[in-house]
Amino acid sequence: MVAVIAGVAVLTGFLSGLLGIGGGIILAPLLLYVPPLFGCPPLSMHTVAGLTVVQGLVACIAGTLIHRRFHAVSGRLTLWMGGTIFIAALAGGAGAAWVANEMLLLIFAALALTATFLLFCPREAEEEYPDASTLAFSRPRAVGVAGLVGVLGGLVGQGGSFILIPLMTSFVRVPTRIAVGSNLAIVFLSTTAAFLGKAATKQIVWPLALPILVAVPPATWLGGLVSHRLPVARLRLILGICIGLAAAYICWSIVRAA
């Protein structure tokens, strides 16, 4: 089991660094379905949720550090969007008891599909290696996007970091590399809050979390290095495919629960 979790963690850690996403939307289904293929007992959703939070926190830290090395993390964008998404996620989580989860998941899936479409839409050529320190952006748009994703993510129990990037690039007009680099820093605060909550209530199985703590940082670091060697057009293509698959997974979860 430890070896299987370590292998899955390497894959999701690499994708976190490459694409600037937390990785929970990818890690969760892998942890649910891969261990039984290797003769291991299946993990409960309760255990999987705790492990994905650990992976998300470690990936946020390692990913932010490697992308900052390439001047792709905007401190101002992180401050405005990170603070907003934290507050919005708290509000969404508190209001989840009064809203039908199935409908919210459907809205979340629709938002993910829209984000995928936006990534594949033709757009003007952008600078390959922009400097985050000179980034100019619309604060109202940045706050609006972070608030929307934060509320929906809090309501349905999803981080939503994989949706933030295409919305940042299309609506807030942030260059792709800066959106990828800043995304993990933006969701770090909300991920930390989720981690502390699960750790305090003993929802994390630490023996199973150990291979994640060991495997994710180097894999995320490697993914970040590869990310800055890929052309922006190729990076957007990979992002679009991964987000599209995530949206399909959410839709399948809705159908299965129906």
Number of C-alpha atoms within 10 A of each C-alpha: 17 14 11 17 21 20 16 21 29 21 18 30 35 27 25 32 35 28 29 32 32 31 27 25 24 21 23 20 14 17 23 16 12 17 19 14 10 10 9 12 11 15 15 10 13 11 17 24 18 23 28 24 27 27 27 29 25 24 33 30 15 24 36 26 21 21 27 19 12 18 18 26 28 22 16 16 25 20 12 16 26 27 18 22 28 23 18 23 27 17 17 23 19 13 13 17 10 8 12 11 15 15 12 16 22 18 15 23 22 16 18 26 20 17 25 26 14 17 24 15 8 7 9 5 8 13 11 15 16 17 16 23 13 8 16 13 14 13 14 12 16 23 18 17 20 29 23 17 26 30 27 24 24 24 26 23 16 19 27 27 23 30 26 25 31 28 25 23 19 16 15 21 16 24 22 26 31 27 27 34 32 30 30 33 28 29 27 22 18 22 23 17 15 18 21 14 14 17 16 10 8 11 16 22 14 15 9 18 22 15 21 27 19 14 22 30 24 18 24 32 23 20 25 30 19 15 23 20 11 13 12 19 15 11 19 21 14 16 25 22 14 18 26 20 17 21 26 16 16 19 19 13 14 16 11 8 8 7
